[in-house]
Amino acid sequence: MKRFMVAALAGAALVSLGAAHAAILVPVAEFPGSQPGSTTVFGVNDRKEVSGSYTDSGGIQHGFFGHPDGSNYASFDYTDNLVDGTVARGLDNAGFITGFAPATNEGLLFGYEFLRKPNGTMITLGKGNANNFAPFDGIAQGISTNARSTGDYWDTVNFIRFGYTATRGKYKGDIVLPISTNRVAGRGIDKHGNTAGFFTAGGAIHGFFIIGGVFNQVDYPDASAIASYIEALNNQGMTAGQWDDGTGNLQSFLLDTNTSTFTPITVPGATYVQVFGLSDKGLATVNSDVGAFIYCAFADPTKCPGGGTDVGQIKSIHVDPSSFLRYSAPAKTAVTSIRVKLKNAHMTQP
């Protein structure tokens, strides 16, 4: 079993306001001919390209990628098995895409997981060899340099979801946490194989990141937070995540693991905000009830995709690093379900 160092817990969490950060929101164009509001963005790379999904007029879901202004969108589908649709999640700088294809017709709980090569070739993710291959049923999401990827899969024997890592479509191993848990969701990975995601323990949902063999639990520093998820990890040690505000709506943040600083992601007029992807240059993909966006946390707008709007100064929140392992906060232990009930039907399960 892989050994972990565990960050120590020393006293009560210390929370303070940090510096303000300028942010720009760049709208993501809907896929041409798609059902209004169905275009969802998940991945983003340093070339300012995005990946995601949309639903056509016939109700079928497809994957897509391209520039967020829609000028060069390309659609694709997973066709290796009988599936209901295709969802593109992660996107790296070389053009590799992770995702999954819902397949209720074949009895899968989530769907077939895949890695799409830049030339369009699909690799179905799973365990085993050609003579004894077991495809994963789950979600493939995070991807980084050299097509390192991460996701989760459903164990139909033990009824547990395991997190895993892979390289160029080949399974490497499970993500093992140094605590008791019945679900681990791998969602972010960097070029060194460090991982991030979320897990359930004692009925509560917590985010995590493992960098340099050190495991850290992440709970968003807000008294109303009842669940926290990490959805991305880039090569600069920045993560992106979501938290449930107690009303059934998900909100989002960036977390700099180097400085233990959270930066809220705000979308004016939105009830819920969900971040999924994060590039090495700090571009994040955001979905909300008022549209899909690229969140660009740069003071210089020339570093962002064109067509953005300045949303003003966003105050960051600095926390004592020791607070990352707090298990006993009342807002966390009060959760009784390992699956958060989302208030708005348009929100995506993390």
N, C-alpha and C positions, 0 to 999 in steps of 0.2 A: 504494500500500500504506500502511496506517496506520503511523505512526511510534510507537515506544515509547521511553520512558526505561527503563533497566534498573537495578534496585537494585544497588549495588556490593557485591562480596564482599570483606570485609576480615578476613583471618585466620581463625582457628578459631572455631567456634561457641561461644558462652557460654550456658550453661543454668543456671538457678537456680530454686529453689522460690519461688513467689509467695504471695499471700494465700490464705486458705481461703475458700471460697464455700459457702453453704448451698444445698441443692437439694431439690426436692420432685418425686416421681414420681407422676403421676396416671394410673391405668389407663384405657385406651381400651376401651370396650365392644365386644364382637364384634357384627357385623351380625346382626340377628334371622334365624334360619333358615339361617345360613351354616355351612359345614363348620367344625368346631372348629379354632381356630388359624389359620384362613385370612385373618382380617381383618388387613390391613396398612395402616399410616398413612404418608403421605408429606408432605402439605401441612398448614400451620397458619397462621391469620391472627390479627390483633389482636382479633378478636371471639371468640377461643377456639373457633373452628370448625376441623375437620380435614377432610382429603380422603384418599381411599385406595382400596383394592380389597378385595374378598372373593370367595370361591368358593361358589356355591350347591350344593345337594344333588345337582344333576345334573353338577357339575364345570365349570360355566361361570363365568368371572370377570367381575365387574361393578365399575363405579366407584361411589363413594358420597361424601357429604359430610354434615356436621352437627356437633352438639355431641358431644364425646368420651364423654359418658355414654350416648349412643345414644337420647336422648329424642326427637330430631327427625331421625334419619337419613333421607336420601333417596338412592335408587339411580338410576343412569342408565347408558345404553349408547350407544356410538358405532355408528350404523347406516348411515353414508353409503356404506360398502363392505362386502364380504363379509369378516367378521372372526371371530376365535376368542373374543374377549372384550374387556374394557375395563379400563384401569388409569388411575386419576386420580392425578396427581402434585402439581403446585403449586396453591396456592389463595391468591388475593389478598384484600384487605379489601373489595373491591367484589363478590366472588363469582365472578370469572373463574377457570376451572380449566384447567390444562394436563394433557396425558397422551398416552397412545398406546394403540392397539388392535392386539394381535398378529393377524397375518394370514398364517399359513403356507399357507393354501389359495390365496392369491394370490401366493405365492412371495416374500413379504417376509421379510427377515432378522429384523427387530424388529417393525415394525408401522406403521400409519398414525398420524401425529401430529396432535393436535387442540388447539384452544382452544374451551372451552365457555363461552358467554356466560351471565350470570346468569338470562336468560329461557329457557335450555335450548337455544338455537341452537348448532349445531356448525359450526366452521370447520376444514376440513382444511388443515394447514400444508404449504407447499411453495413452489416457485419458479415464476415465469411468470404469464401472464394466463389468462383464461377459455379462450382459443383454443389455448394452448400451456402447460398447467399440468402440472408434474411434482411429485406429492406426495412428501413426505419419508418415508423409511424409517428410523426411529430412535426416540429418546426425547425428548419435550418435558417439561421439568421446571420450572425456575425461573420465577417470575413476580413482578412488583412493580407499583408505582403506574402507572396508565394502561395496564394490561395489557401492559407490556413483558415479554417472555419470552425464554427461551433453551433450547437443547437441542443435539442433534447429529443428523446424518443420514449414511447410508451412501452413498458414491459407488461405484456398481456398475462404473464404468469403470476407476477407479484403485485400487479396493479400499481406500479410506481413509475414516475417519469424520471429518467436519468439524463443528466447533461453529458455532453461528449465533445471531443475535439477531432478534427480531421485535417488532412493535408491533401490538396488536389483531388478531393473526392474520396480519399481512402481513410477509413476510420482509424484513429490512433489510440483512443482510450476514453474512459469515462472521467468526468470531473467529480472527484471525491472530496467532500467537505469534512472537516474535522469535528463535526457535530452530527447529532441524529436528525435526519430529515426524511420526508417521504416524497419530496419533489425537488429536483435541481434543474433549472432551466439555463443552459448556456446561451448567452445573447451577444457577448462582445469578446473579441480576441485581438491581441496585438501581434506584431512580428516575432516576438520572443515566445509566444505561446501562453502569455499571461491571459487570464480569462475574467469575465464578469457576467453577472446575470442576477437571478433571484432564486429563492428557495422557500419552502414552507417548513415550519417547525412549531409544534404545539398549537397548530391551528392558525398561526400568523404567517404573513408573507413579508420577507425581508430581502433587500438587495444585498449583493456581495461583489467584491473584487478580490482577486488573488494575484498579487504582483510580487515577483521575486520569492515565491513560496510563502508569503505572508497573507493569511486569510483575514478579511475585514468584512464585518456585517455592516450594512448601511440602512439606516432608518432616517427618513427626511425629518429635519429639525423643526417640526410644526406640531403643536399640541393636538390638532385635529387629524393628523395623519394616522390612518389605520392600516396602511399597507404601502410598501415601497418596492420598486422594481428598478433594476439597472438594465438598460437596453443596448448599450454600446460602450466600447472601450477603444480609444485610438492609440497611436504609437507615442503620443505625448503624455500619456497618463491621465487623460481627460475621459470621464465617463458621462453618459447621458441617461436620464432615468425618469420614471413617473412615480407619482404618489397619489393615493386615494384620499380625498379631502374629507371623507366621512359622510358625504351626501350622495355617493355613487358616481361622482365625477372624478376623472383623473386629471391631474396637473403634472407639470414637467419641470425639469431642472438640468443643469450641467453641474458636474462635480469634478473639481480639480483635485486628484488624489495626492498631488505633490504639496498642496497647501491646505488641504482639508476645507476647501471653500465651495459652497453651493451657490449657484447663480440661478434664480428662478427664470423660467422661460414664459414670457407673457405674450398673449395675442389679444389685442384690443377687441372687446365685444364678445370674446369666446367664453362659453360655459365650461368646456373641457378642452384640454390641450395634451396631446400625446406625442412625445418625441420617440424616434426609433433609431435613426442612423446618425453617425458622427464621423466626419472626415478628419484626417490628420491636421488639416488647416483650420478645423473648428467649425465647419459648416454642419448644421444639424437639420434633419428632416422632421417636420412637425405637421400633425393633422389635428384639425379642430372642427367645431360645428360652424365655423365661418370660412372654412377652406383649408387647403394644404399649402404649406410654405417651406422655404428654406430659412432657417434662423441663422443669422450671420452676426456673431458677437465680435465684430471688429469696429473700431472707431473710424477706420478708413473705408468708405463705401466702395472704393475701387477694387478692394479685395473680395467683394461679394458679387454674385450674379447680378445682372442688370435688372432694373424695374422694381427695386425695393423701396420700402418706406421706413424711415427712422422712427422707432418706437420709443425713443428717449433713453434716459439713464436708468439702468436696472441695478438695484442695490444687491450686493452679494452677501452671503451669510457665512461667517467663519465659525467652525466648530472645533472643539478640542478633539484631536485624533482618537483619544481614548474612548470617546462616545460611540465610535463605530461598533463596539461590541455590546452595547446595552441591550439586554433581553427583557428587563423587568419594567420598562416604561408602561404605565397603565394603558396608554393608547394602543400599544402593540398587543398586549396580552388579552385585550378585550375582544379581539377578532375571533370568531368561532368557526368561520368557514374558510377553507383553503382556496376557494374560488370567489373572487370579489364579484358581486352582482353590479353590473354596470347600468347606470341610470338611463343613458342614452343609447338607443339601439345602433347608432352609427359608430360608436366607439369600437375599437379593436381590442380583443383580449391580448394582453402583453405576451 
